[in-house]
Amino acid sequence: MTASADQPVTTTYKVTGMTCGHCEGAVKEEIGQLPGVSSVEAAASTGIVTVVSAAPLDEEAVRAAVDEAGYDLVGQA
């Protein structure tokens, strides 16, 4: 996780269960609804989800969003 005074925070997470573009979209949509999130990129091929937010996110909130999408958050990558 990287951050400075006025810079956004970029965090990468490992998510299991994504196999296609639809999976990526579901994860991006759910995480994208969290307060402060400005960008989400998901790669089914690697299971890596990169989130850009205004401040560090609560990992449990991210876990709940990933769970809502139907996948499992392993943790920060």
mmJSON file of the N, C-alpha and C atoms, coordinates in Angstrom:
{"data_MODEL":{"atom_site":{
"group_PDB":["ATOM","ATOM","ATOM","ATOM","ATOM","ATOM","ATOM","ATOM","ATOM","ATOM","ATOM","ATOM","ATOM","ATOM","ATOM","ATOM","ATOM","ATOM","ATOM","ATOM","ATOM","ATOM","ATOM","ATOM","ATOM","ATOM","ATOM","ATOM","ATOM","ATOM","ATOM","ATOM","ATOM","ATOM","ATOM","ATOM","ATOM","ATOM","ATOM","ATOM","ATOM","ATOM","ATOM","ATOM","ATOM","ATOM","ATOM","ATOM","ATOM","ATOM","ATOM","ATOM","ATOM","ATOM","ATOM","ATOM","ATOM","ATOM","ATOM","ATOM","ATOM","ATOM","ATOM","ATOM","ATOM","ATOM","ATOM","ATOM","ATOM","ATOM","ATOM","ATOM","ATOM","ATOM","ATOM","ATOM","ATOM","ATOM","ATOM","ATOM","ATOM","ATOM","ATOM","ATOM","ATOM","ATOM","ATOM","ATOM","ATOM","ATOM","ATOM","ATOM","ATOM","ATOM","ATOM","ATOM","ATOM","ATOM","ATOM","ATOM","ATOM","ATOM","ATOM","ATOM","ATOM","ATOM","ATOM","ATOM","ATOM","ATOM","ATOM","ATOM","ATOM","ATOM","ATOM","ATOM","ATOM","ATOM","ATOM","ATOM","ATOM","ATOM","ATOM","ATOM","ATOM","ATOM","ATOM","ATOM","ATOM","ATOM","ATOM","ATOM","ATOM","ATOM","ATOM","ATOM","ATOM","ATOM","ATOM","ATOM","ATOM","ATOM","ATOM","ATOM","ATOM","ATOM","ATOM","ATOM","ATOM","ATOM","ATOM","ATOM","ATOM","ATOM","ATOM","ATOM","ATOM","ATOM","ATOM","ATOM","ATOM","ATOM","ATOM","ATOM","ATOM","ATOM","ATOM","ATOM","ATOM","ATOM","ATOM","ATOM","ATOM","ATOM","ATOM","ATOM","ATOM","ATOM","ATOM","ATOM","ATOM","ATOM","ATOM","ATOM","ATOM","ATOM","ATOM","ATOM","ATOM","ATOM","ATOM","ATOM","ATOM","ATOM","ATOM","ATOM","ATOM","ATOM","ATOM","ATOM","ATOM","ATOM","ATOM","ATOM","ATOM","ATOM","ATOM","ATOM","ATOM","ATOM","ATOM","ATOM","ATOM","ATOM","ATOM","ATOM","ATOM","ATOM","ATOM","ATOM","ATOM","ATOM","ATOM","ATOM","ATOM","ATOM","ATOM","ATOM","ATOM","ATOM","ATOM"],
"id":[1,2,3,4,5,6,7,8,9,10,11,12,13,14,15,16,17,18,19,20,21,22,23,24,25,26,27,28,29,30,31,32,33,34,35,36,37,38,39,40,41,42,43,44,45,46,47,48,49,50,51,52,53,54,55,56,57,58,59,60,61,62,63,64,65,66,67,68,69,70,71,72,73,74,75,76,77,78,79,80,81,82,83,84,85,86,87,88,89,90,91,92,93,94,95,96,97,98,99,100,101,102,103,104,105,106,107,108,109,110,111,112,113,114,115,116,117,118,119,120,121,122,123,124,125,126,127,128,129,130,131,132,133,134,135,136,137,138,139,140,141,142,143,144,145,146,147,148,149,150,151,152,153,154,155,156,157,158,159,160,161,162,163,164,165,166,167,168,169,170,171,172,173,174,175,176,177,178,179,180,181,182,183,184,185,186,187,188,189,190,191,192,193,194,195,196,197,198,199,200,201,202,203,204,205,206,207,208,209,210,211,212,213,214,215,216,217,218,219,220,221,222,223,224,225,226,227,228,229,230,231],
"type_symbol":["N","C","C","N","C","C","N","C","C","N","C","C","N","C","C","N","C","C","N","C","C","N","C","C","N","C","C","N","C","C","N","C","C","N","C","C","N","C","C","N","C","C","N","C","C","N","C","C","N","C","C","N","C","C","N","C","C","N","C","C","N","C","C","N","C","C","N","C","C","N","C","C","N","C","C","N","C","C","N","C","C","N","C","C","N","C","C","N","C","C","N","C","C","N","C","C","N","C","C","N","C","C","N","C","C","N","C","C","N","C","C","N","C","C","N","C","C","N","C","C","N","C","C","N","C","C","N","C","C","N","C","C","N","C","C","N","C","C","N","C","C","N","C","C","N","C","C","N","C","C","N","C","C","N","C","C","N","C","C","N","C","C","N","C","C","N","C","C","N","C","C","N","C","C","N","C","C","N","C","C","N","C","C","N","C","C","N","C","C","N","C","C","N","C","C","N","C","C","N","C","C","N","C","C","N","C","C","N","C","C","N","C","C","N","C","C","N","C","C","N","C","C","N","C","C","N","C","C","N","C","C"],
"label_atom_id":["N","CA","C","N","CA","C","N","CA","C","N","CA","C","N","CA","C","N","CA","C","N","CA","C","N","CA","C","N","CA","C","N","CA","C","N","CA","C","N","CA","C","N","CA","C","N","CA","C","N","CA","C","N","CA","C","N","CA","C","N","CA","C","N","CA","C","N","CA","C","N","CA","C","N","CA","C","N","CA","C","N","CA","C","N","CA","C","N","CA","C","N","CA","C","N","CA","C","N","CA","C","N","CA","C","N","CA","C","N","CA","C","N","CA","C","N","CA","C","N","CA","C","N","CA","C","N","CA","C","N","CA","C","N","CA","C","N","CA","C","N","CA","C","N","CA","C","N","CA","C","N","CA","C","N","CA","C","N","CA","C","N","CA","C","N","CA","C","N","CA","C","N","CA","C","N","CA","C","N","CA","C","N","CA","C","N","CA","C","N","CA","C","N","CA","C","N","CA","C","N","CA","C","N","CA","C","N","CA","C","N","CA","C","N","CA","C","N","CA","C","N","CA","C","N","CA","C","N","CA","C","N","CA","C","N","CA","C","N","CA","C","N","CA","C","N","CA","C","N","CA","C","N","CA","C","N","CA","C","N","CA","C","N","CA","C","N","CA","C"],
"label_alt_id":[null,null,null,null,null,null,null,null,null,null,null,null,null,null,null,null,null,null,null,null,null,null,null,null,null,null,null,null,null,null,null,null,null,null,null,null,null,null,null,null,null,null,null,null,null,null,null,null,null,null,null,null,null,null,null,null,null,null,null,null,null,null,null,null,null,null,null,null,null,null,null,null,null,null,null,null,null,null,null,null,null,null,null,null,null,null,null,null,null,null,null,null,null,null,null,null,null,null,null,null,null,null,null,null,null,null,null,null,null,null,null,null,null,null,null,null,null,null,null,null,null,null,null,null,null,null,null,null,null,null,null,null,null,null,null,null,null,null,null,null,null,null,null,null,null,null,null,null,null,null,null,null,null,null,null,null,null,null,null,null,null,null,null,null,null,null,null,null,null,null,null,null,null,null,null,null,null,null,null,null,null,null,null,null,null,null,null,null,null,null,null,null,null,null,null,null,null,null,null,null,null,null,null,null,null,null,null,null,null,null,null,null,null,null,null,null,null,null,null,null,null,null,null,null,null,null,null,null,null,null,null],
"label_comp_id":["MET","MET","MET","THR","THR","THR","ALA","ALA","ALA","SER","SER","SER","ALA","ALA","ALA","ASP","ASP","ASP","GLN","GLN","GLN","PRO","PRO","PRO","VAL","VAL","VAL","THR","THR","THR","THR","THR","THR","THR","THR","THR","TYR","TYR","TYR","LYS","LYS","LYS","VAL","VAL","VAL","THR","THR","THR","GLY","GLY","GLY","MET","MET","MET","THR","THR","THR","CYS","CYS","CYS","GLY","GLY","GLY","HIS","HIS","HIS","CYS","CYS","CYS","GLU","GLU","GLU","GLY","GLY","GLY","ALA","ALA","ALA","VAL","VAL","VAL","LYS","LYS","LYS","GLU","GLU","GLU","GLU","GLU","GLU","ILE","ILE","ILE","GLY","GLY","GLY","GLN","GLN","GLN","LEU","LEU","LEU","PRO","PRO","PRO","GLY","GLY","GLY","VAL","VAL","VAL","SER","SER","SER","SER","SER","SER","VAL","VAL","VAL","GLU","GLU","GLU","ALA","ALA","ALA","ALA","ALA","ALA","ALA","ALA","ALA","SER","SER","SER","THR","THR","THR","GLY","GLY","GLY","ILE","ILE","ILE","VAL","VAL","VAL","THR","THR","THR","VAL","VAL","VAL","VAL","VAL","VAL","SER","SER","SER","ALA","ALA","ALA","ALA","ALA","ALA","PRO","PRO","PRO","LEU","LEU","LEU","ASP","ASP","ASP","GLU","GLU","GLU","GLU","GLU","GLU","ALA","ALA","ALA","VAL","VAL","VAL","ARG","ARG","ARG","ALA","ALA","ALA","ALA","ALA","ALA","VAL","VAL","VAL","ASP","ASP","ASP","GLU","GLU","GLU","ALA","ALA","ALA","GLY","GLY","GLY","TYR","TYR","TYR","ASP","ASP","ASP","LEU","LEU","LEU","VAL","VAL","VAL","GLY","GLY","GLY","GLN","GLN","GLN","ALA","ALA","ALA"],
"label_asym_id":["A","A","A","A","A","A","A","A","A","A","A","A","A","A","A","A","A","A","A","A","A","A","A","A","A","A","A","A","A","A","A","A","A","A","A","A","A","A","A","A","A","A","A","A","A","A","A","A","A","A","A","A","A","A","A","A","A","A","A","A","A","A","A","A","A","A","A","A","A","A","A","A","A","A","A","A","A","A","A","A","A","A","A","A","A","A","A","A","A","A","A","A","A","A","A","A","A","A","A","A","A","A","A","A","A","A","A","A","A","A","A","A","A","A","A","A","A","A","A","A","A","A","A","A","A","A","A","A","A","A","A","A","A","A","A","A","A","A","A","A","A","A","A","A","A","A","A","A","A","A","A","A","A","A","A","A","A","A","A","A","A","A","A","A","A","A","A","A","A","A","A","A","A","A","A","A","A","A","A","A","A","A","A","A","A","A","A","A","A","A","A","A","A","A","A","A","A","A","A","A","A","A","A","A","A","A","A","A","A","A","A","A","A","A","A","A","A","A","A","A","A","A","A","A","A","A","A","A","A","A","A"],
"label_entity_id":["1","1","1","1","1","1","1","1","1","1","1","1","1","1","1","1","1","1","1","1","1","1","1","1","1","1","1","1","1","1","1","1","1","1","1","1","1","1","1","1","1","1","1","1","1","1","1","1","1","1","1","1","1","1","1","1","1","1","1","1","1","1","1","1","1","1","1","1","1","1","1","1","1","1","1","1","1","1","1","1","1","1","1","1","1","1","1","1","1","1","1","1","1","1","1","1","1","1","1","1","1","1","1","1","1","1","1","1","1","1","1","1","1","1","1","1","1","1","1","1","1","1","1","1","1","1","1","1","1","1","1","1","1","1","1","1","1","1","1","1","1","1","1","1","1","1","1","1","1","1","1","1","1","1","1","1","1","1","1","1","1","1","1","1","1","1","1","1","1","1","1","1","1","1","1","1","1","1","1","1","1","1","1","1","1","1","1","1","1","1","1","1","1","1","1","1","1","1","1","1","1","1","1","1","1","1","1","1","1","1","1","1","1","1","1","1","1","1","1","1","1","1","1","1","1","1","1","1","1","1","1"],
"label_seq_id":[1,1,1,2,2,2,3,3,3,4,4,4,5,5,5,6,6,6,7,7,7,8,8,8,9,9,9,10,10,10,11,11,11,12,12,12,13,13,13,14,14,14,15,15,15,16,16,16,17,17,17,18,18,18,19,19,19,20,20,20,21,21,21,22,22,22,23,23,23,24,24,24,25,25,25,26,26,26,27,27,27,28,28,28,29,29,29,30,30,30,31,31,31,32,32,32,33,33,33,34,34,34,35,35,35,36,36,36,37,37,37,38,38,38,39,39,39,40,40,40,41,41,41,42,42,42,43,43,43,44,44,44,45,45,45,46,46,46,47,47,47,48,48,48,49,49,49,50,50,50,51,51,51,52,52,52,53,53,53,54,54,54,55,55,55,56,56,56,57,57,57,58,58,58,59,59,59,60,60,60,61,61,61,62,62,62,63,63,63,64,64,64,65,65,65,66,66,66,67,67,67,68,68,68,69,69,69,70,70,70,71,71,71,72,72,72,73,73,73,74,74,74,75,75,75,76,76,76,77,77,77],
"pdbx_PDB_ins_code":[null,null,null,null,null,null,null,null,null,null,null,null,null,null,null,null,null,null,null,null,null,null,null,null,null,null,null,null,null,null,null,null,null,null,null,null,null,null,null,null,null,null,null,null,null,null,null,null,null,null,null,null,null,null,null,null,null,null,null,null,null,null,null,null,null,null,null,null,null,null,null,null,null,null,null,null,null,null,null,null,null,null,null,null,null,null,null,null,null,null,null,null,null,null,null,null,null,null,null,null,null,null,null,null,null,null,null,null,null,null,null,null,null,null,null,null,null,null,null,null,null,null,null,null,null,null,null,null,null,null,null,null,null,null,null,null,null,null,null,null,null,null,null,null,null,null,null,null,null,null,null,null,null,null,null,null,null,null,null,null,null,null,null,null,null,null,null,null,null,null,null,null,null,null,null,null,null,null,null,null,null,null,null,null,null,null,null,null,null,null,null,null,null,null,null,null,null,null,null,null,null,null,null,null,null,null,null,null,null,null,null,null,null,null,null,null,null,null,null,null,null,null,null,null,null,null,null,null,null,null,null],
"Cartn_x":[0.842,0.0,0.895,0.588,1.379,0.466,0.931,0.118,0.999,0.566,1.152,0.016,0.31,-0.709,-1.932,-1.735,-2.875,-2.922,-2.161,-2.095,-3.067,-3.661,-4.521,-3.702,-4.379,-3.762,-4.027,-2.975,-3.132,-2.824,-3.783,-3.632,-3.949,-3.143,-3.428,-3.873,-4.84,-5.403,-5.35,-5.321,-5.392,-6.797,-7.473,-8.838,-8.859,-9.491,-9.585,-10.991,-11.062,-12.333,-12.671,-11.965,-12.241,-11.683,-12.51,-12.049,-12.249,-12.98,-13.299,-13.573,-13.876,-14.179,-15.42,-16.408,-17.608,-17.242,-16.362,-15.89,-15.202,-14.334,-13.62,-14.611,-15.626,-16.618,-17.395,-17.755,-18.511,-17.692,-16.418,-15.533,-15.328,-15.082,-14.877,-16.111,-17.292,-18.527,-18.721,-18.539,-18.763,-17.74,-16.452,-15.43,-15.587,-15.963,-16.136,-17.204,-18.098,-19.158,-18.698,-17.505,-17.007,-16.679,-16.969,-16.675,-15.193,-14.91,-13.54,-12.826,-13.414,-12.759,-12.928,-11.807,-11.871,-11.589,-10.944,-10.588,-10.391,-10.849,-10.631,-10.256,-9.172,-8.778,-8.651,-9.253,-9.196,-8.669,-7.811,-7.249,-7.523,-8.455,-8.798,-7.601,-6.731,-5.589,-4.612,-4.512,-3.573,-4.276,-5.56,-6.288,-5.965,-5.276,-4.867,-5.913,-6.319,-7.245,-6.514,-6.432,-5.756,-6.81,-6.784,-7.783,-7.096,-7.611,-7.136,-8.24,-7.875,-8.862,-8.285,-9.181,-8.771,-8.008,-8.298,-7.654,-7.574,-6.746,-6.676,-8.056,-8.353,-9.64,-9.569,-10.698,-10.816,-10.855,-9.915,-9.838,-11.115,-11.781,-13.027,-14.125,-14.119,-15.097,-14.808,-13.535,-13.149,-13.527,-13.271,-13.615,-15.123,-15.928,-17.382,-17.829,-17.204,-17.547,-17.193,-16.014,-15.585,-16.508,-16.877,-17.789,-19.149,-19.626,-20.907,-20.859,-19.693,-19.519,-19.438,-19.227,-19.18,-17.789,-16.792,-15.407,-14.785,-13.546,-12.878,-11.638,-11.57,-10.403,-9.378,-8.195,-7.115,-6.461,-6.272,-5.644,-4.885,-4.096,-3.302,-2.223,-1.99,-1.006,0.357],
"Cartn_y":[-1.161,0.0,1.234,2.168,3.388,4.593,5.618,6.82,7.975,9.169,10.382,11.375,12.573,13.533,13.611,13.944,14.117,13.072,12.03,11.009,9.87,9.297,8.136,6.928,5.986,4.761,3.645,2.924,1.778,0.511,-0.41,-1.653,-2.812,-3.87,-5.058,-6.183,-6.933,-8.056,-9.307,-10.452,-11.748,-12.293,-12.601,-13.118,-14.455,-15.449,-16.761,-16.962,-17.753,-18.123,-17.412,-16.342,-15.635,-16.445,-16.646,-17.426,-16.728,-15.597,-14.971,-13.478,-12.827,-11.408,-11.078,-11.967,-11.743,-11.719,-12.624,-12.675,-11.355,-10.907,-9.652,-8.505,-8.459,-7.395,-7.41,-8.606,-8.721,-8.204,-8.573,-8.123,-6.608,-6.107,-4.668,-3.883,-4.372,-3.667,-3.593,-4.708,-4.721,-3.87,-4.023,-3.225,-1.752,-1.479,-0.11,0.662,-0.038,0.608,1.036,0.605,0.99,2.488,3.168,4.606,4.903,5.898,6.335,5.638,4.559,3.825,4.589,4.832,5.555,4.659,3.502,2.623,1.205,0.232,-1.183,-1.894,-2.654,-3.495,-4.921,-5.866,-7.261,-8.106,-9.053,-9.953,-11.395,-12.03,-13.419,-14.341,-14.039,-14.912,-15.001,-13.929,-13.919,-13.899,-13.542,-13.403,-12.106,-11.207,-9.949,-8.863,-8.184,-7.062,-5.835,-4.79,-3.554,-2.481,-1.897,-0.91,0.418,1.492,2.841,3.528,4.077,4.718,5.976,6.807,8.071,7.848,6.755,6.418,4.901,4.387,2.93,2.346,1.21,0.563,-0.441,-0.634,-1.671,-3.018,-3.901,-5.174,-5.993,-5.887,-6.633,-6.121,-4.816,-4.262,-4.782,-4.865,-5.412,-6.883,-7.617,-9.043,-9.244,-8.404,-8.508,-8.232,-7.249,-6.92,-8.077,-8.654,-9.79,-10.98,-11.205,-12.292,-12.082,-10.851,-10.518,-10.832,-10.649,-10.957,-12.461,-13.242,-14.694,-15.289,-14.531,-14.984,-14.876,-15.298,-15.303,-14.419,-13.519,-12.677,-13.429,-13.638,-14.293,-13.279,-12.048,-10.981,-10.068,-9.198,-8.289,-9.091,-8.719,-9.436,-8.817],
"Cartn_z":[0.0,0.0,0.0,-0.876,-0.931,-0.775,-0.055,0.127,0.561,0.24,0.775,0.948,1.391,1.802,0.885,-0.373,-1.268,-2.375,-2.225,-3.259,-2.953,-3.978,-3.749,-3.29,-2.696,-2.189,-3.194,-3.581,-4.469,-3.673,-3.659,-2.916,-3.845,-3.77,-4.568,-3.648,-4.132,-3.382,-4.245,-3.576,-4.254,-4.045,-5.161,-5.12,-5.848,-5.248,-5.89,-6.443,-7.495,-8.087,-9.377,-9.718,-10.966,-12.141,-13.173,-14.323,-15.662,-15.674,-16.962,-16.793,-17.906,-17.887,-17.064,-17.077,-16.266,-14.783,-14.388,-12.997,-12.63,-13.503,-13.275,-13.091,-13.947,-13.881,-12.585,-12.113,-10.865,-9.685,-9.636,-8.556,-8.644,-9.85,-10.034,-9.607,-9.955,-9.613,-8.101,-7.405,-5.954,-5.207,-5.531,-4.84,-5.204,-6.438,-6.896,-6.142,-5.462,-4.688,-3.293,-2.878,-1.55,-1.54,-0.437,-0.343,-0.564,-1.4,-1.635,-2.77,-3.309,-4.393,-5.705,-6.391,-7.658,-8.859,-8.628,-9.74,-9.229,-10.03,-9.711,-10.996,-10.956,-12.081,-11.558,-12.27,-11.855,-13.008,-12.71,-13.728,-13.309,-14.022,-13.704,-13.875,-14.831,-15.115,-13.948,-13.161,-12.032,-10.679,-10.676,-9.418,-8.699,-9.374,-8.747,-9.031,-7.961,-8.062,-7.51,-8.325,-7.931,-7.708,-6.503,-6.116,-5.813,-6.4,-6.103,-5.31,-4.149,-3.284,-2.657,-2.135,-1.532,-0.228,0.455,1.731,1.827,2.725,2.882,3.178,2.568,2.767,3.902,4.562,5.576,4.843,5.15,4.42,4.579,5.718,5.903,4.976,4.673,3.729,2.327,1.979,0.678,0.621,1.694,1.765,1.564,2.215,2.088,0.654,-0.005,-1.386,-2.318,-2.123,-2.954,-2.715,-1.464,-1.116,-1.792,-1.782,-2.421,-3.916,-4.521,-5.946,-6.186,-5.122,-5.25,-5.28,-4.802,-4.848,-3.464,-3.329,-2.036,-2.047,-1.066,-0.894,-0.06,-0.618,0.119,1.055,0.556,1.33,0.396,0.96,0.128,-0.577,-1.828,-2.65,-2.457],
"occupancy":[1.0,1.0,1.0,1.0,1.0,1.0,1.0,1.0,1.0,1.0,1.0,1.0,1.0,1.0,1.0,1.0,1.0,1.0,1.0,1.0,1.0,1.0,1.0,1.0,1.0,1.0,1.0,1.0,1.0,1.0,1.0,1.0,1.0,1.0,1.0,1.0,1.0,1.0,1.0,1.0,1.0,1.0,1.0,1.0,1.0,1.0,1.0,1.0,1.0,1.0,1.0,1.0,1.0,1.0,1.0,1.0,1.0,1.0,1.0,1.0,1.0,1.0,1.0,1.0,1.0,1.0,1.0,1.0,1.0,1.0,1.0,1.0,1.0,1.0,1.0,1.0,1.0,1.0,1.0,1.0,1.0,1.0,1.0,1.0,1.0,1.0,1.0,1.0,1.0,1.0,1.0,1.0,1.0,1.0,1.0,1.0,1.0,1.0,1.0,1.0,1.0,1.0,1.0,1.0,1.0,1.0,1.0,1.0,1.0,1.0,1.0,1.0,1.0,1.0,1.0,1.0,1.0,1.0,1.0,1.0,1.0,1.0,1.0,1.0,1.0,1.0,1.0,1.0,1.0,1.0,1.0,1.0,1.0,1.0,1.0,1.0,1.0,1.0,1.0,1.0,1.0,1.0,1.0,1.0,1.0,1.0,1.0,1.0,1.0,1.0,1.0,1.0,1.0,1.0,1.0,1.0,1.0,1.0,1.0,1.0,1.0,1.0,1.0,1.0,1.0,1.0,1.0,1.0,1.0,1.0,1.0,1.0,1.0,1.0,1.0,1.0,1.0,1.0,1.0,1.0,1.0,1.0,1.0,1.0,1.0,1.0,1.0,1.0,1.0,1.0,1.0,1.0,1.0,1.0,1.0,1.0,1.0,1.0,1.0,1.0,1.0,1.0,1.0,1.0,1.0,1.0,1.0,1.0,1.0,1.0,1.0,1.0,1.0,1.0,1.0,1.0,1.0,1.0,1.0,1.0,1.0,1.0,1.0,1.0,1.0,1.0,1.0,1.0,1.0,1.0,1.0],
"B_iso_or_equiv":[0.0,0.0,0.0,0.0,0.0,0.0,0.0,0.0,0.0,0.0,0.0,0.0,0.0,0.0,0.0,0.0,0.0,0.0,0.0,0.0,0.0,0.0,0.0,0.0,0.0,0.0,0.0,0.0,0.0,0.0,0.0,0.0,0.0,0.0,0.0,0.0,0.0,0.0,0.0,0.0,0.0,0.0,0.0,0.0,0.0,0.0,0.0,0.0,0.0,0.0,0.0,0.0,0.0,0.0,0.0,0.0,0.0,0.0,0.0,0.0,0.0,0.0,0.0,0.0,0.0,0.0,0.0,0.0,0.0,0.0,0.0,0.0,0.0,0.0,0.0,0.0,0.0,0.0,0.0,0.0,0.0,0.0,0.0,0.0,0.0,0.0,0.0,0.0,0.0,0.0,0.0,0.0,0.0,0.0,0.0,0.0,0.0,0.0,0.0,0.0,0.0,0.0,0.0,0.0,0.0,0.0,0.0,0.0,0.0,0.0,0.0,0.0,0.0,0.0,0.0,0.0,0.0,0.0,0.0,0.0,0.0,0.0,0.0,0.0,0.0,0.0,0.0,0.0,0.0,0.0,0.0,0.0,0.0,0.0,0.0,0.0,0.0,0.0,0.0,0.0,0.0,0.0,0.0,0.0,0.0,0.0,0.0,0.0,0.0,0.0,0.0,0.0,0.0,0.0,0.0,0.0,0.0,0.0,0.0,0.0,0.0,0.0,0.0,0.0,0.0,0.0,0.0,0.0,0.0,0.0,0.0,0.0,0.0,0.0,0.0,0.0,0.0,0.0,0.0,0.0,0.0,0.0,0.0,0.0,0.0,0.0,0.0,0.0,0.0,0.0,0.0,0.0,0.0,0.0,0.0,0.0,0.0,0.0,0.0,0.0,0.0,0.0,0.0,0.0,0.0,0.0,0.0,0.0,0.0,0.0,0.0,0.0,0.0,0.0,0.0,0.0,0.0,0.0,0.0,0.0,0.0,0.0,0.0,0.0,0.0,0.0,0.0,0.0,0.0,0.0,0.0],
"pdbx_formal_charge":[null,null,null,null,null,null,null,null,null,null,null,null,null,null,null,null,null,null,null,null,null,null,null,null,null,null,null,null,null,null,null,null,null,null,null,null,null,null,null,null,null,null,null,null,null,null,null,null,null,null,null,null,null,null,null,null,null,null,null,null,null,null,null,null,null,null,null,null,null,null,null,null,null,null,null,null,null,null,null,null,null,null,null,null,null,null,null,null,null,null,null,null,null,null,null,null,null,null,null,null,null,null,null,null,null,null,null,null,null,null,null,null,null,null,null,null,null,null,null,null,null,null,null,null,null,null,null,null,null,null,null,null,null,null,null,null,null,null,null,null,null,null,null,null,null,null,null,null,null,null,null,null,null,null,null,null,null,null,null,null,null,null,null,null,null,null,null,null,null,null,null,null,null,null,null,null,null,null,null,null,null,null,null,null,null,null,null,null,null,null,null,null,null,null,null,null,null,null,null,null,null,null,null,null,null,null,null,null,null,null,null,null,null,null,null,null,null,null,null,null,null,null,null,null,null,null,null,null,null,null,null],
"auth_seq_id":[1,1,1,2,2,2,3,3,3,4,4,4,5,5,5,6,6,6,7,7,7,8,8,8,9,9,9,10,10,10,11,11,11,12,12,12,13,13,13,14,14,14,15,15,15,16,16,16,17,17,17,18,18,18,19,19,19,20,20,20,21,21,21,22,22,22,23,23,23,24,24,24,25,25,25,26,26,26,27,27,27,28,28,28,29,29,29,30,30,30,31,31,31,32,32,32,33,33,33,34,34,34,35,35,35,36,36,36,37,37,37,38,38,38,39,39,39,40,40,40,41,41,41,42,42,42,43,43,43,44,44,44,45,45,45,46,46,46,47,47,47,48,48,48,49,49,49,50,50,50,51,51,51,52,52,52,53,53,53,54,54,54,55,55,55,56,56,56,57,57,57,58,58,58,59,59,59,60,60,60,61,61,61,62,62,62,63,63,63,64,64,64,65,65,65,66,66,66,67,67,67,68,68,68,69,69,69,70,70,70,71,71,71,72,72,72,73,73,73,74,74,74,75,75,75,76,76,76,77,77,77],
"auth_comp_id":["MET","MET","MET","THR","THR","THR","ALA","ALA","ALA","SER","SER","SER","ALA","ALA","ALA","ASP","ASP","ASP","GLN","GLN","GLN","PRO","PRO","PRO","VAL","VAL","VAL","THR","THR","THR","THR","THR","THR","THR","THR","THR","TYR","TYR","TYR","LYS","LYS","LYS","VAL","VAL","VAL","THR","THR","THR","GLY","GLY","GLY","MET","MET","MET","THR","THR","THR","CYS","CYS","CYS","GLY","GLY","GLY","HIS","HIS","HIS","CYS","CYS","CYS","GLU","GLU","GLU","GLY","GLY","GLY","ALA","ALA","ALA","VAL","VAL","VAL","LYS","LYS","LYS","GLU","GLU","GLU","GLU","GLU","GLU","ILE","ILE","ILE","GLY","GLY","GLY","GLN","GLN","GLN","LEU","LEU","LEU","PRO","PRO","PRO","GLY","GLY","GLY","VAL","VAL","VAL","SER","SER","SER","SER","SER","SER","VAL","VAL","VAL","GLU","GLU","GLU","ALA","ALA","ALA","ALA","ALA","ALA","ALA","ALA","ALA","SER","SER","SER","THR","THR","THR","GLY","GLY","GLY","ILE","ILE","ILE","VAL","VAL","VAL","THR","THR","THR","VAL","VAL","VAL","VAL","VAL","VAL","SER","SER","SER","ALA","ALA","ALA","ALA","ALA","ALA","PRO","PRO","PRO","LEU","LEU","LEU","ASP","ASP","ASP","GLU","GLU","GLU","GLU","GLU","GLU","ALA","ALA","ALA","VAL","VAL","VAL","ARG","ARG","ARG","ALA","ALA","ALA","ALA","ALA","ALA","VAL","VAL","VAL","ASP","ASP","ASP","GLU","GLU","GLU","ALA","ALA","ALA","GLY","GLY","GLY","TYR","TYR","TYR","ASP","ASP","ASP","LEU","LEU","LEU","VAL","VAL","VAL","GLY","GLY","GLY","GLN","GLN","GLN","ALA","ALA","ALA"],
"auth_asym_id":["A","A","A","A","A","A","A","A","A","A","A","A","A","A","A","A","A","A","A","A","A","A","A","A","A","A","A","A","A","A","A","A","A","A","A","A","A","A","A","A","A","A","A","A","A","A","A","A","A","A","A","A","A","A","A","A","A","A","A","A","A","A","A","A","A","A","A","A","A","A","A","A","A","A","A","A","A","A","A","A","A","A","A","A","A","A","A","A","A","A","A","A","A","A","A","A","A","A","A","A","A","A","A","A","A","A","A","A","A","A","A","A","A","A","A","A","A","A","A","A","A","A","A","A","A","A","A","A","A","A","A","A","A","A","A","A","A","A","A","A","A","A","A","A","A","A","A","A","A","A","A","A","A","A","A","A","A","A","A","A","A","A","A","A","A","A","A","A","A","A","A","A","A","A","A","A","A","A","A","A","A","A","A","A","A","A","A","A","A","A","A","A","A","A","A","A","A","A","A","A","A","A","A","A","A","A","A","A","A","A","A","A","A","A","A","A","A","A","A","A","A","A","A","A","A","A","A","A","A","A","A"],
"auth_atom_id":["N","CA","C","N","CA","C","N","CA","C","N","CA","C","N","CA","C","N","CA","C","N","CA","C","N","CA","C","N","CA","C","N","CA","C","N","CA","C","N","CA","C","N","CA","C","N","CA","C","N","CA","C","N","CA","C","N","CA","C","N","CA","C","N","CA","C","N","CA","C","N","CA","C","N","CA","C","N","CA","C","N","CA","C","N","CA","C","N","CA","C","N","CA","C","N","CA","C","N","CA","C","N","CA","C","N","CA","C","N","CA","C","N","CA","C","N","CA","C","N","CA","C","N","CA","C","N","CA","C","N","CA","C","N","CA","C","N","CA","C","N","CA","C","N","CA","C","N","CA","C","N","CA","C","N","CA","C","N","CA","C","N","CA","C","N","CA","C","N","CA","C","N","CA","C","N","CA","C","N","CA","C","N","CA","C","N","CA","C","N","CA","C","N","CA","C","N","CA","C","N","CA","C","N","CA","C","N","CA","C","N","CA","C","N","CA","C","N","CA","C","N","CA","C","N","CA","C","N","CA","C","N","CA","C","N","CA","C","N","CA","C","N","CA","C","N","CA","C","N","CA","C","N","CA","C","N","CA","C","N","CA","C","N","CA","C","N","CA","C"],
"pdbx_PDB_model_num":[1,1,1,1,1,1,1,1,1,1,1,1,1,1,1,1,1,1,1,1,1,1,1,1,1,1,1,1,1,1,1,1,1,1,1,1,1,1,1,1,1,1,1,1,1,1,1,1,1,1,1,1,1,1,1,1,1,1,1,1,1,1,1,1,1,1,1,1,1,1,1,1,1,1,1,1,1,1,1,1,1,1,1,1,1,1,1,1,1,1,1,1,1,1,1,1,1,1,1,1,1,1,1,1,1,1,1,1,1,1,1,1,1,1,1,1,1,1,1,1,1,1,1,1,1,1,1,1,1,1,1,1,1,1,1,1,1,1,1,1,1,1,1,1,1,1,1,1,1,1,1,1,1,1,1,1,1,1,1,1,1,1,1,1,1,1,1,1,1,1,1,1,1,1,1,1,1,1,1,1,1,1,1,1,1,1,1,1,1,1,1,1,1,1,1,1,1,1,1,1,1,1,1,1,1,1,1,1,1,1,1,1,1,1,1,1,1,1,1,1,1,1,1,1,1,1,1,1,1,1,1]
}}}
